[in-house]
Amino acid sequence: MLSQEGLSVLQSVIISGAGMLVVVIELAVLALAILLFTRLIKLFGNNDISVENGNAANPQESIKEQDHAIVLAVVSDCLHTAGEQYQITSIREVDA
């Protein structure tokens, strides 16, 4: 097919379609891998998240208001709860 001087329209469509099919298959495999690893992490991850009950309206003096809002939003999203159900008492950096 590629030994000729040029490609016909049908041959170029077939080659383009094969290339797009490879990309779509790779994206599907990547999506499945992400789903698999997400479930494995949830299954074997640490599910012990302890939060104090209380009102999160008054953060500590040492916690910046913007940092408090960001942490509160992330924790609320991860726990699928409202931010009024717990209080953030401290924010500290953890070495990775």
HUJOCOR-V881552 format. One record per residue. RES is the residue in one letter. SS is DSSP state (h for helix, s for strand, l for the rest). PHI is phi in whole degrees, -180 to 180 (* if undefined). OMEGA is omega in whole degrees, 0 to 359 (999 if undefined). Layout:
# HUJOCOR-V881552
res: <RES/RES>
ss: <SS/SS>
phi: <PHI/PHI>
omega: <OMEGA/OMEGA>
This chain:
# HUJOCOR-V881552
res: <M/L/S/Q/E/G/L/S/V/L/Q/S/V/I/I/S/G/A/G/M/L/V/V/V/I/E/L/A/V/L/A/L/A/I/L/L/F/T/R/L/I/K/L/F/G/N/N/D/I/S/V/E/N/G/N/A/A/N/P/Q/E/S/I/K/E/Q/D/H/A/I/V/L/A/V/V/S/D/C/L/H/T/A/G/E/Q/Y/Q/I/T/S/I/R/E/V/D/A>
ss: <l/l/l/l/l/l/l/l/h/h/h/h/h/h/h/h/h/h/h/h/h/h/h/h/h/h/h/h/h/h/h/h/h/h/h/h/h/h/h/h/h/h/h/h/l/l/l/l/l/l/l/s/l/l/l/l/l/l/l/l/l/l/l/l/h/h/h/h/h/h/h/h/h/h/h/h/h/h/h/l/l/l/h/h/h/l/s/l/l/l/l/l/l/l/l/l>
phi: <*/-93/-83/-77/-66/-144/-105/-78/-63/-63/-65/-69/-67/-64/-66/-65/-63/-64/-64/-66/-65/-62/-64/-64/-64/-64/-66/-66/-64/-64/-63/-65/-65/-63/-62/-63/-67/-63/-68/-65/-66/-66/-71/-101/-75/-82/-97/-86/-108/-102/-133/-79/-75/154/-105/-94/-74/-115/-72/-64/-63/-75/-92/-68/-60/-68/-62/-62/-65/-67/-64/-62/-66/-67/-65/-61/-68/-68/-89/56/-132/-84/-70/-79/-88/-153/-129/-88/-99/-157/-127/-137/-82/-115/-71/-85>
omega: <182/180/179/180/181/179/174/180/180/180/180/176/179/180/178/179/178/178/178/178/178/180/180/178/178/177/178/178/178/178/178/178/178/178/180/181/177/179/177/179/178/182/185/182/180/181/181/177/181/180/178/172/179/183/182/184/183/177/179/181/185/181/178/183/181/177/179/181/180/180/179/179/181/180/179/180/181/182/182/179/176/182/180/185/181/181/177/184/178/176/179/181/179/178/182/999>
